[in-house]
């Protein structure tokens, strides 16, 4: 173990290079797995909270006599809040640390989950979902930056995405909860389940150290060294190989940088490219997954439980596709995977348009295929975004990008609501096919390959 007193730029550069080299050779220890489980629990219920309104909505439509426009507004309100939360908490995580920020986000979205239990109208639910969205919007981008900063280049994709796959599992669980709870216990039961993360996450936080990369970026090399030393000792104690650190050409972490650096130098092109990917994939996927249960109920006049079951199928195939992506994206590469997925997803959307989406059977077969293909992009963009920014910008850059996720997620349900009301369901799928094609073109022309590369080498 080598430490440096980082009082000068040269000493800081040596300290940072030594720290990165030690982090890159670390094996996956029990503590790192525990971190993934703890953060994954919060992310699971973040996803559950995001989608639970979609499975409560068929009941609320009847109880509160909601019009399609009101349904779209309520579904979108949470995403508007998430837009603000992603930016706010991404900025905050760069200043006070990853762990403190994560705790604030969890407390916020759990407290608003309690408040939703007492909603009495469409307007009250809209306001509460907006406030809840501020918390849920901040949790995932900060968690993504945090987890990425512990893992070396060779293992980063699989390790991170096996954490991130918990998000579509949370979406899947929301569907199961909706199917079994809503008909029997009513829509409020869904929000009771959302209180679990407060019980699990807050006490377990004691096992989670602050990100050593963030500490180094703040000049706190002594604290960063203590974290890495602890991880090294645990690896040795567990009998895992710990090779000698390999020297890497890493500079001192830049200090005093702000969010404006997202729009300078190499990061300008990356920022705009990432925003385009976030927008295109989430306009489609959240437009589909939040509206499909209500479409099955209102457009095709299916029974409530059948509508909820068909909506759950969409989430289920998304989980399967996400697991496959987590296992193979390190081999295929981010750019190639995204280009193929965007272009492949246009096929079922175009077929639905051609068929007219005239039956529930057509929709329940073809819409989940498009959703599953695009879900591999949607859930892995947190990995890709974190790879394309340096430590000083990682949380805020991922937050800004995922803010566009929230804007697109808000636009998706609104788009479906107004198109269905004005033109008919087939034109929704036509619009989504065009959006997917745009995403494919952006990927082919502007995406950067990141597989197997050290974070500090990718983003100086």
MIKOLVO-490189 format. One record per residue (C-alpha): x, y, z negated. Coordinates in pm, whole numbers, plus 50000, padded with zeros to 5 digits. Layout:
N
XYZ...
***
This chain:
460
500005000050000501345034550096499915067549984500725103150079500245136649917498345153450196499415189050127500635197350478499385189150830502185164150880501535146650550497795146750617498335130850958500485103350803497975097450525495095095350771496975071951006497865049050715494285049150589492835040850932495375012950986494434997250653490695000150726491054984951073492644952750944490134946950661488044915150684484324915250611484164910250235481264902850004481094939549909480774950150272478044924350321476324937550008476524973050142474914961150464472114943950268471464973950040471414999350322469514974450533466774972550269466285010050286466365009450666463864980550672461325001150480462195032150680461145012950992458094999250812457095034350707457525047751062455195022051218452745014450940450455042851050449955025551386448424995251213446375016550975445045037251264442385013351404440735014351062441195051951018439635058951359436385044151232436565057150875437465093050963435795094251310439065104151482439205113751850442045101252076443675135752053443635134251671445105099351679447955111951895448565141551664448705120051350450975094251512453245122351630453365141751301455785117751137458165120451431458105158251421459125156151053461825131151143463195155751400463765181351124465045155250878467595140751118469205174851173468955186250811470345154850650472955148950920474325183650838474055177250463475905143850482478945161450626479025184650325478035165150015478775129550132476965099750274475765084249948474235115149788472395123250108471035087750141469625089349789467795122049864466245108050183464995076650009463435095749720461685118949966460125092850192459055070949897457375100249717455455109150032454465072750071452745075949733451055108049849449675090750163447685067749937445525097749849444985111150203441295119150261441145131250623443015132750950444415167050862445725156050521447345124950668448965146050940450595169150681451765140950455453185120750744455105151450858456685155650512457405118550486459035119950827461615144850700462935117850466462735088650707464365109250981467445115150770468025080250635468995060150944471505084151109473335089450779473295052050704474615045351055477565068851007478265053650665478355017250777480355024251094483095040650888483965008650697484444984050983487294978851232486944981251608486854944051687484004936451447482154969551453479484962251712478284929051571478604939351204476724971651255473994958051481473284928851249472504956350998470584977251251468484947351362466714951451029464964981751180462964961851439462394935351171460844962950961458644971851257457674935251284456864933750913454614964250950452624944751207452344914250982451284935750688448714953050905447314920251033446904904350689446284934050460444124959050650441064936850714441124923650355442344952750141442074983650362444675006950506445975019850170447484985850093450034992150368451385022750187451615004149854454064979850017456205009550125457105016949762459534987349744462735006249847462555028549538462654997549318465494980449508467725007149659468305032249378469635007749112471824989049366473505021349475476155015849202477784988949420478345012849712481545033849736481665066349930482965063750287486785065250283486805081250626484535109250503486705113850193489815116650412488075141550639487485162850330491135160150225490305137049933492995111550016493415099049658489755089049635489845074049985492905053649887491115040149579488195028049789490415010850046492604995749774489514981149606488404965549935491894951349995492014935849649488594920149695489644905650030492724889649872490664876849579488224860649824491134843350000490704861850327493714870150547494974905750519497504912650798499974941050786498484974450895499264982251260500585017251324498145038751521498555073151681495985090051458496095127251384495075144551065491285148151032490195182451146488735204750877486465234850892484645221951200480925226751233478045214751445479135238051728481905213251809479195190251944479045214052243482765218652303485415199252493484765162352555481865162352309479615184652518479165158352791478785130752533476185150352339474025157652643474325121652767473305107652428470365131352403469125119452742469365083052633467595089252301464785107952475464155083952761464165051552561462055064552272459425082252482458635047852618459095025052320457405045352052454665055152293454035017952343454445003851995452415030251811449505031352056449074995252166446964983351865444575012451916444475007152295443554970752250440764981352016439385011552204440115004852573439654967052579437164964952288439004936652113438264927351750440374945151487442464914851391443094905751754444224941551825446614940351531447934906151634448624917751991450394948251855452494925551633453564904951936455234935752081457294940851765458154903651747459684901552094461584933452017463244916251720464314886451931465824909252195467594929651926469264898951777470534888552121471904923452173473674923151836475394890151921476524898852274476934936452313480584935252202481254911952497479134929452758479904965352658477594993952574477505011052914476854979653118474194967152877472295000152880472365003953258471024968653313468354972453043466965005553170466684993053526465274959053427462564975253213461124993653512460024960453666457224950553420456124987053399455804989653777453954956253789451484968453526450904999853728450314979654045447884956253867446074985853716446424973353355442804962853380442884934853122444344930552775446124899152899448114919053154449154944052890450004918952616452304899952856454054927753047454204956752798456114936352534458654925652798459434961852882459474970952513461844942352422464344951152695464394987752594464484979452224468034966452270469005001952367466815019252110468185001251806471845001451918472045038652003472915045551640476035024251688476895040952017476335076251887478515070451581481295057451804481335088352025481975114051749484845119051501484275115851126483745153351082480875152151334479635116351303476645121451074475595154951218476105142851578474085111351516471505132551335471175156951624470875128151871468305109651667466415142251624465685139251996464585103751920462015119151688460955145251943460605118352208458755095751964456375124251899455925130752269455325093952352452075089352156450825123552269451575114252630449675081552600446715098152430446265125652688446995103652993444575076652879441885102752815442445121253142443705096253403443475060953269445815035353119447605024753440449205058953483450825056353140452915027153264453755045453587455095074953387457105051753163458675034653467459925068453594461385076853252463225043253236464695049153580466005083253470467665066753168469385041553395470755068453625472125088753331473825057753189475485048053517476765083053587477745096253245478025069252974481395061752810482485026152728483435021652360483724984152294486844973252111488205008352055489185024251721486925052851618489785077651578491155068951923487755072552088487005105651921490015126351811
***
